[in-house]
Amino acid sequence: MGSRKIGVLLSYVMMVFEVLSTLLLTPYIIRTLGQAEYGVYKLSASVVAYLLLLDLGVGNAVIRFTSKYRATGDVEQGQKFAGVSIIYYSAIAVITIICGVFLIHIYPTIFANGLSSDEVALGQRLLRITVCNAAVTLATAVYANIIIAYEYFAVSRICSIVQILLKILMTVIVLKLSMGSVGIVTVNLITTILCRGIFVAFVFLKIKIKPIFHGIQMSFIKEIIIYSSLILLQMVATQINACADQILLGMLVSSSSVIIAVYSVGTQIVQYFQSIGSAFNNILMPGVVKMVEGNVGSDRLCDEMIRIGRIIFMVLVLIWGCFLVFGNQFVVLWAGNKNTQAYYVAIILMTAYTLILPQSIGSQILWAMNEHKEQAILKIIIVILNIILTGLLIKWNPLIGATIGTFISLALGDIGVMNIIFKHKIGINLAKYYTELLKGILPCIIVASIFGALFKLIGLSGWIGLIVNIGVMCIIYFAEMWFWGMKQSEKRIIYSVMSKIGIKSKNI
């Protein structure tokens, strides 16, 4: 349990570094590269994002099955699974390279009308490096996931944090040396190789995995394929949902480039929010698998869902409240006056995810139980519903209509129907779950938000003013939570984490 607490803490530390690095580096990169080169750079990054879908959901399967075989003590099956996974990811890395070579070859044809000859040449150079990065990432994904399955969370997260810090430092250096976007993607490749090299060495030298590459039965592979295919379905649906609104705006709204830009600013903020809420999902999986394999009852699973959900909700509702009160000020400072409406996009979608993300433990339980077929189908239905609603509502108001369409589809699907699935598949007492989830936390954030809004009237401006405003609201919230909102068990978690990092305190 202690390793999970440290893993959760380090996950949030990692997320802080990731968000801060993006917030601080992005304006600097844009100014240094210029809009044109930055556009070509982001284009290569988007290609990599789709290549990484070649994981085909096996990454989650590695964590799930490795954790299962550890829990049941089936060493031989665990070794066979490791062998299958290594072969699979090696093959996928080769396929990634082949796909990359093909994309590089057809790049001039695809973008001849939109890019100049120099930009096409730059895009090809960037793609060569980013494809290599994707291949390295996929080839070593099995080792990263094995480390999570064996609950060496500190190794995984500390290495990732160091990688982020190296990226920041080296990116600034290469830009100062006028190496441009080629320098940035080269930095990404180098840091990936260093981090993933540590993962591979740790798996073989510390965990001492001994993969078996023979005597593997087809029934075993079939089970993995069925599980992974459903995860893949969810991944594809999520990827489509992430870009559906922008595509529909571009197809159905005339002169939509400005609207798409504003919408993208809002959704980028939401992506940061989602990342914070899902930062330690993989950390939860090994513990959840142990519970499922131990045949614990629905009441115990419900209690675990409440316990984890409250921790996530405590964090997310504070961010939501701060953005509700000070989000307009943040958007103007970060993205400029032309993107002020991005605030409404962000706050509407963040409201949905504030309730969706705390119940992610429920999805983890379904995956561990191998009962996620309905969940995968639901993700597809959500995408279809989002497309229909967005297509109708953008005729009323392009920006807000697209946002509300997405909100309704998420609320009906990921909150409404998903909770029904949790009730029937896991036996979750929904009334108990939501009562316990909101108890103490909801009143605290309401009071903190009121005080934050009143303090905002003082009129502090600029980044310093924003930081001071948010700081005051956070202090009020934390004080309320400590004295009235937190359970004794939650305070003990804080004390436990403090003691783990060397801060002495009295026990509760």
C-alpha positions in Angstrom: 0.0 0.0 0.0 2.9 2.3 0.8 4.3 2.0 -2.8 0.9 3.0 -4.2 0.8 6.1 -2.0 4.3 7.1 -3.2 3.3 6.3 -6.8 0.2 8.5 -6.6 2.3 11.4 -5.1 5.0 11.1 -7.7 2.4 10.8 -10.4 1.0 14.2 -9.4 4.5 15.6 -9.2 5.2 14.3 -12.7 1.9 15.9 -13.9 2.9 19.3 -12.3 6.2 19.2 -14.2 4.5 18.1 -17.5 1.9 20.9 -17.3 4.4 23.6 -16.2 6.8 22.6 -19.0 4.1 22.8 -21.6 2.7 26.1 -20.3 6.2 27.7 -20.1 7.9 26.2 -23.1 5.0 26.4 -25.7 5.1 30.3 -25.9 8.9 30.2 -26.1 8.9 27.6 -28.8 6.4 29.4 -30.9 8.3 32.7 -30.6 11.6 31.0 -31.5 10.4 28.8 -34.3 7.8 31.1 -35.8 4.3 30.1 -36.7 5.2 28.3 -39.9 7.9 26.0 -38.5 5.9 25.5 -35.4 3.0 24.3 -37.5 5.2 21.8 -39.4 6.6 20.6 -36.0 3.1 20.0 -34.5 2.1 18.1 -37.7 4.9 15.6 -37.2 3.9 15.2 -33.6 0.3 14.4 -34.6 1.5 11.7 -36.9 3.4 10.1 -34.0 0.2 10.2 -31.9 -1.6 8.0 -34.5 1.4 5.7 -34.9 1.3 5.0 -31.2 -2.2 3.5 -31.6 -0.3 0.5 -33.0 0.0 -0.4 -29.3 -3.4 -1.9 -30.0 -4.4 -1.9 -26.3 -1.7 -4.4 -25.4 -0.1 -2.0 -22.9 -3.0 -2.3 -20.6 -3.1 -6.0 -21.1 0.6 -6.3 -20.0 -0.3 -4.6 -16.7 -3.5 -6.6 -16.2 -2.1 -10.1 -17.0 1.3 -9.6 -15.4 -0.5 -8.4 -12.2 -2.8 -11.4 -12.4 -0.1 -14.0 -12.7 1.8 -12.3 -9.8 -1.4 -12.5 -7.7 -2.0 -16.1 -8.5 1.6 -17.2 -8.3 1.6 -18.7 -11.8 5.3 -18.0 -12.7 5.3 -20.0 -15.9 2.3 -18.3 -17.4 3.8 -14.9 -16.4 7.0 -15.8 -18.2 5.1 -17.0 -21.3 3.1 -13.8 -21.3 6.3 -11.7 -21.1 7.7 -13.6 -24.1 4.6 -13.0 -26.2 4.6 -9.3 -25.2 8.2 -8.8 -26.1 7.7 -10.5 -29.5 4.6 -8.5 -30.2 6.2 -5.1 -29.3 9.3 -5.9 -31.3 7.2 -6.7 -34.3 5.1 -3.5 -33.8 8.3 -1.4 -33.7 9.4 -2.9 -37.0 5.9 -2.1 -38.5 6.1 1.4 -37.1 9.4 1.9 -39.0 7.9 0.5 -42.2 4.8 2.8 -41.9 7.1 5.7 -41.1 9.2 5.1 -44.3 6.0 5.0 -46.3 4.7 8.3 -44.7 8.0 10.0 -45.4 7.8 8.9 -49.0 4.3 10.2 -49.6 4.7 13.3 -47.4 5.4 15.6 -50.4 2.4 14.4 -52.2 0.0 14.8 -49.3 1.2 18.3 -48.3 2.3 19.7 -51.6 -0.6 22.2 -51.7 -0.4 23.3 -48.1 3.4 23.5 -47.5 6.3 25.1 -49.3 9.1 22.9 -50.7 11.3 24.0 -47.8 8.6 23.1 -45.3 8.0 19.7 -46.9 11.7 19.0 -46.7 11.7 20.0 -43.0 8.6 17.9 -42.3 10.3 14.9 -43.8 13.4 15.4 -41.6 11.2 15.8 -38.5 9.2 12.7 -39.4 12.3 10.6 -39.7 13.2 11.4 -36.1 9.7 11.2 -34.6 9.1 7.9 -36.3 12.3 6.6 -34.6 11.0 7.9 -31.3 7.7 6.1 -31.8 9.5 2.9 -32.6 11.7 3.1 -29.5 8.6 3.9 -27.4 6.7 0.9 -28.7 9.6 -1.5 -28.6 10.2 -0.8 -24.9 6.5 -0.3 -23.8 6.4 -3.9 -22.4 9.2 -3.1 -20.0 7.6 0.1 -18.8 4.3 -1.7 -18.1 6.0 -4.6 -16.4 7.6 -2.2 -13.9 4.1 -0.8 -13.2 2.7 -4.3 -12.8 5.4 -5.2 -10.3 4.5 -2.0 -8.4 7.9 -0.3 -8.7 6.0 3.0 -9.1 8.8 5.2 -7.8 11.2 3.9 -10.5 8.7 4.6 -13.2 7.7 8.0 -12.1 11.1 9.3 -11.0 12.6 8.3 -14.3 9.7 10.1 -16.1 10.2 13.2 -14.0 14.0 13.3 -14.8 13.1 12.8 -18.5 10.8 15.9 -18.4 13.4 18.0 -16.7 16.1 16.9 -19.2 13.7 17.7 -22.1 13.1 21.2 -20.7 16.8 21.9 -20.2 18.0 20.4 -23.5 15.1 22.1 -25.5 16.1 25.5 -24.3 19.7 24.7 -25.2 19.0 23.6 -28.7 16.8 26.6 -29.4 19.5 28.9 -28.1 21.9 27.2 -30.5 19.4 27.9 -33.3 18.8 24.2 -34.0 15.1 24.8 -34.4 12.4 22.1 -34.5 14.9 19.4 -35.6 16.8 20.0 -32.4 13.6 19.7 -30.3 12.6 16.3 -31.8 16.2 15.1 -31.5 16.0 16.0 -27.8 12.8 14.0 -27.5 14.4 11.0 -29.1 17.5 11.1 -26.9 15.6 11.4 -23.7 13.2 8.6 -24.7 16.2 6.3 -25.4 17.8 7.2 -22.0 14.6 6.7 -20.0 13.5 3.5 -21.8 17.1 2.1 -21.5 16.8 2.4 -17.8 13.4 0.5 -17.9 14.8 -2.4 -19.9 17.9 -2.7 -17.6 15.7 -2.6 -14.5 13.4 -5.3 -15.7 16.2 -7.7 -16.5 18.6 -6.9 -13.7 16.2 -6.1 -10.8 12.9 -7.8 -11.5 14.9 -10.5 -13.3 12.2 -11.4 -15.8 12.9 -14.7 -17.7 10.6 -14.6 -20.7 9.6 -17.9 -22.4 9.3 -17.9 -26.1 8.1 -21.5 -26.7 5.2 -23.7 -25.8 2.7 -20.9 -25.9 -0.9 -22.1 -26.6 -3.2 -20.4 -29.0 -5.9 -20.2 -26.4 -3.6 -18.1 -24.3 -2.9 -15.7 -27.2 -6.6 -15.6 -28.0 -7.4 -14.4 -24.5 -4.9 -11.6 -24.8 -6.2 -10.6 -28.2 -9.8 -10.4 -27.1 -8.9 -8.3 -24.0 -6.6 -6.0 -26.0 -9.1 -5.6 -28.9 -11.7 -4.1 -26.5 -9.1 -1.7 -25.1 -8.1 -0.8 -28.6 -11.8 0.0 -29.4 -11.8 2.4 -26.5 -8.5 4.0 -27.5 -9.7 4.6 -31.1 -13.0 6.0 -29.9 -11.2 8.3 -27.5 -8.9 9.5 -30.3 -11.8 10.1 -32.7 -13.7 12.0 -30.0 -10.8 14.2 -29.3 -10.8 15.6 -32.8 -14.4 15.2 -33.9 -15.6 18.6 -32.9 -12.7 20.4 -34.8 -13.4 18.4 -37.9 -17.1 19.1 -37.8 -16.5 22.8 -37.3 -14.2 22.8 -40.3 -16.7 20.9 -42.5 -19.9 22.6 -41.5 -19.0 26.2 -40.5 -17.7 28.8 -43.0 -14.6 30.7 -42.2 -14.1 28.4 -39.2 -10.3 28.7 -38.6 -10.7 31.3 -35.8 -13.4 29.3 -34.1 -11.3 26.1 -34.3 -8.3 27.9 -32.9 -10.4 29.2 -29.9 -11.9 25.7 -29.4 -8.5 24.1 -29.5 -7.2 26.4 -26.7 -10.1 25.4 -24.5 -9.7 21.7 -25.2 -5.9 21.9 -24.5 -6.7 23.2 -21.0 -9.2 20.3 -20.6 -6.5 17.8 -21.7 -4.2 19.1 -18.9 -7.2 18.6 -16.5 -7.8 15.0 -17.8 -4.1 14.2 -17.4 -4.1 15.2 -13.8 -7.2 13.1 -13.1 -5.9 10.0 -14.8 -2.2 10.4 -13.8 -2.1 7.3 -11.7 -4.6 5.0 -13.4 -2.0 2.4 -14.2 -0.8 2.5 -10.6 -4.2 1.4 -9.5 -4.4 -1.7 -11.8 -2.1 -4.1 -9.9 -3.9 -3.6 -6.6 -7.3 -3.9 -8.3 -6.3 -7.1 -10.0 -5.3 -8.6 -6.6 -8.7 -7.6 -5.2 -10.5 -9.2 -8.1 -8.4 -12.4 -8.0 -9.0 -12.5 -4.3 -12.8 -12.6 -5.0 -13.6 -9.7 -2.7 -17.2 -8.7 -2.6 -19.0 -5.8 -4.2 -19.1 -3.9 -0.9 -15.3 -4.0 -0.7 -15.0 -2.9 -4.4 -17.5 -0.1 -3.7 -15.5 1.1 -0.7 -12.3 1.1 -2.8 -14.0 3.0 -5.6 -15.1 5.6 -3.0 -11.7 5.8 -1.3 -9.8 6.3 -4.6 -12.5 8.5 -6.1 -12.5 10.9 -3.2 -8.8 11.5 -3.5 -9.1 12.2 -7.2 -12.2 14.4 -6.6 -10.5 16.4 -3.9 -7.8 17.5 -6.4 -10.0 17.9 -9.4 -12.7 19.9 -7.8 -10.1 22.4 -6.5 -8.7 22.9 -10.0 -12.3 23.2 -11.3 -13.2 25.8 -8.7 -10.1 27.8 -9.3 -10.7 27.8 -13.0 -14.4 28.7 -12.5 -13.4 31.8 -10.6 -10.1 32.8 -12.3 -10.2 31.0 -15.6 -11.0 34.1 -17.7 -7.9 35.8 -16.3 -5.7 32.8 -17.0 -6.9 32.4 -20.6 -6.2 36.1 -21.4 -2.8 35.9 -19.8 -1.8 32.6 -21.4 -3.5 32.7 -24.8 -4.4 36.4 -25.4 -7.6 38.4 -25.6 -8.6 36.8 -28.9 -9.2 33.5 -27.1 -11.3 34.6 -24.2 -14.2 32.4 -25.2 -12.0 29.4 -24.7 -12.9 29.8 -21.0 -16.5 28.6 -21.7 -15.3 25.6 -23.7 -12.9 24.6 -20.9 -15.2 25.1 -17.9 -18.2 23.3 -19.5 -16.1 20.2 -20.4 -14.1 20.3 -17.1 -17.5 20.1 -15.3 -18.2 16.8 -16.9 -14.8 15.4 -16.3 -14.8 16.4 -12.6 -17.4 13.6 -12.1 -16.1 11.2 -14.8 -12.5 11.0 -13.8 -13.0 10.0 -10.1 -14.9 6.9 -11.2 -11.9 5.7 -13.3 -11.3 3.1 -10.6 -14.6 1.5 -11.7 -13.2 1.1 -15.3 -10.0 -0.4 -13.8 -12.2 -3.0 -11.9 -14.0 -3.9 -15.1 -10.7 -4.4 -17.0 -9.4 -6.6 -14.1 -12.6 -8.6 -14.2 -12.4 -8.8 -18.0 -15.9 -7.4 -18.1 -15.2 -4.3 -20.3 -17.1 -5.3 -23.5 -20.0 -3.0 -22.7 -17.7 -0.2 -21.8 -15.9 -0.4 -25.1 -19.2 -0.4 -27.0 -20.4 2.6 -24.9 -17.3 4.6 -26.0 -18.3 4.1 -29.6 -21.9 5.2 -28.9 -20.6 8.3 -27.1 -18.6 9.2 -30.2 -21.6 8.8 -32.5 -23.9 10.7 -30.1 -21.3 13.5 -29.9 -21.1 13.8 -33.7 -24.9 13.9 -34.1 -25.4 16.5 -31.3 -22.5 18.6 -32.4 -23.6 18.6 -36.0 -27.0 19.9 -34.9 -26.0 22.4 -32.2 -23.2 24.2 -34.1 -25.9 25.5 -36.4 -27.2 27.4 -33.3 -23.8 28.5 -32.0 -20.6 26.9 -33.5 -18.3 27.3 -30.5 -20.7 26.7 -27.6 -22.9 24.3 -29.6 -19.9 22.0 -30.2 -19.0 22.2 -26.6 -22.5 21.4 -25.3 -22.8 18.5 -27.8 -19.7 17.0 -26.3 -20.8 17.7 -22.7 -24.2 16.0 -23.2 -22.7 12.9 -24.8 -20.2 12.6 -21.9 -22.9 13.2 -19.3 -25.3 10.6 -20.8 -22.6 8.1 -21.6 -19.6 8.3 -19.2 -21.7 9.3 -16.2 -25.3 8.0 -16.8 -24.9 4.7 -18.7 -21.5 3.9 -17.2 -22.8 4.1 -13.7 -25.5 1.6 -14.7 -22.8 -0.7 -16.0 -20.9 -0.3 -12.7 -24.1 -1.2 -10.7 -24.8 -4.3 -12.7 -21.3 -5.6 -13.4 -19.6 -4.7 -10.1 -22.5 -4.3 -7.8 -21.7 -0.7 -6.9 -24.2 1.1 -4.6 -24.6 4.3 -6.6 -26.4 6.2 -3.8 -23.6 5.3 -1.4 -20.9 6.1 -3.9 -22.1 9.7 -4.7 -23.1 10.5 -1.1 -19.6 9.5 0.1 -17.9 11.1 -2.9 -19.5 14.5 -2.3 -19.6 14.5 1.5 -17.5 17.3 3.0 -15.8 18.1 -0.3 -18.7 19.8 -2.1 -19.5 22.3 0.7 -15.7 23.1 1.0 -15.3 24.0 -2.6 -18.5 26.1 -2.7 -17.3 28.2 0.3 -13.7 28.4 -1.1 -15.1 29.6 -4.5 -17.2 32.3 -2.9 -14.2 33.6 -0.9 -12.1 33.4 -4.1 -14.6 35.4 -6.0 -14.7 38.0 -3.3 -10.9 38.2 -3.1 -10.9 38.6 -6.9 -12.7 42.0 -6.4 -9.5 43.4 -5.0 -8.4 43.6 -8.7 -5.0 42.1 -8.6 -3.7 41.8 -12.2 -1.1 39.9 -14.2 0.5 36.6 -13.5 1.4 37.6 -9.9 -2.1 38.7 -9.2 -3.5 35.4 -10.6 -1.0 33.3 -8.5 -1.9 35.2 -5.4 -5.6 34.9 -6.0 -5.4 31.1 -6.6 -3.0 30.7 -3.6 -5.6 32.4 -1.3 -8.4 30.2 -2.6 -6.3 27.0 -2.2 -5.3 27.9 1.4 -9.0 28.4 2.3 -9.9 25.1 0.6 -7.2 23.1 2.3 -8.0 24.6 5.7 -11.7 23.7 5.3 -10.9 20.2 4.1 -8.5 19.6 7.0 -10.9 20.6 9.7 -14.3 19.6 8.2 -14.0 17.8 4.8 -11.4 15.0 5.2 -12.0 11.7 6.8 -9.6 10.5 9.4 -8.4 7.8 7.0 -7.6 10.5 4.4 -5.6 12.5 7.0 -3.6 9.3 7.8 -2.7 8.9 4.1 -1.3 12.5 4.1 0.7 11.7 7.3 1.9 8.5 5.8 3.1 10.2 2.6 4.8 12.9 4.6 6.7 10.3 6.7 7.7 8.5 3.5 9.4 11.7 2.1 11.1 12.5 5.4 8.6 14.9 7.0 8.0 13.9 10.6 4.5 14.5 12.1 2.3 13.1 14.8 0.0 10.2 13.9 -3.7 10.6 13.9 
